[in-house]
Amino acid sequence: MIKIEAIIKPEKANSIGLALEEAGVGGYFLSNITGKGNQKGVEVTTGRGTTKITRSSVPKTVITTVVDDSQKQKVLDIVLEYAKTGDGEIGDGKIFITKVDEVIRVRTNETGKEAL
């Protein structure tokens, strides 16, 4: 099993979530965060449009799912397709993949693939 965490632009979350559901991914979690990567923040206009400042952190959404190894490529393809802006822009996001040793469903004590 693997855990996939994708940091994306918030406006991309709904389309990715719908595509994951259509692909048969059992569940995922969304977390709204702020942060900074290579993008180094954004310039915003404040007040009545007269002052510009640089916000060092920008809003992002993290989509997290744990899937069987056989679904890994399907999930990655979905995130890569739906998270990318046009031909790709700074701030489109990053994907982190982590090996998961064990999953336990609390309600039933099921483990492994059955717990997903």
N, C-alpha and C positions, 0 to 999 in steps of 0.2 A: 504494500500500500504506500501511497505517497500523499504528501500534503502540498497543495499548490496555493501559493499566495500571490495575487496579482495586484500591484499598486497601479491604479488607473485614474483617468480623469473622471470626476463624479458623473458627468453627463453620459458616460458610456456604460454605467452600471446596469441600467435596465435592459438594454439590448443584450449584454453579455449574460445576465441572469436568465432571460427568456431562452437564449440559445442553449445554455447549459441544461435547462429543464427539458427542452425539446430533444436534446442528445441523450437524455436518460440519466443525468447526474443526479444522484439521490438527494443531495442537499449542499447548501453553501451558506456562508455568512458574509454580511456586508458590514464594514466598519468605516465610518467617516472620520477622517484624520486630517491633520495639516502637517506638512513637512517640506523638506528641501532636498533636492538631489542635484544633478548636474545643471538643472534649469536655473538655479541660484535665485529663485524668487521671480516676482513680476512687478512691473511698474503700474501703480494705480493712481487714479485722480481722486483727491479728497475735497471735502468742503463743497464749494459751489463750482467746482471744476477749475480752480485756479492753482492748486498745489498738487504736485506729483511726488509720490514717495515710492520707495521700493519695499514691498513686503518680502521678507526673507523666506517665509514659508507660505505655501499655497495649499488650497484644499485638494484633497485626494480621497479616493475610496479604495479600501482593501477588500478584495473578494477572496475568501478562503474556502477551500474544499479539500476533503480527503477522499481519494478514489482508489480503486483497484488499479494496479499497474497497467492493466489492459486498456484503461480509459485515459491514461496520461496524454497520449498524443492528441486524442479527440479534444480534451480540455484545452491543451496548449493551442491547437489550431483555432478554436473558438475565440480564445482571449486575443491571440495575435490578429485575427481577422477583425474583430469588433472593437478592440481598444485603439487600433491605429487610426490616426487622423490623416486622411488623404494618402500621400506617399510616405507619411511618417513625419512627426514633428517632435521637437524637444518637449518633454513633459508628457509624452504618451504613456509612459510607465515602465515598470519592470516586473518580471516574474521570478519568484523564488520557489524552488522545488526541494522538498525535504523528505527523506525516507521516514516512514512511520513503522515502528516495530509492532505496535499492538493497538487495537481499538476495542473498547468494551462498551456495550450498550447497557447503561445503568438499569433501565426498567426490566430487562430480560436476562441480563448477564451473558448475552451472546457476545462472542469474540470474533476477531478477524473480519473477513469479508462479509459474513452474515450480519455483523454489527453496523455496517455501513448502510 
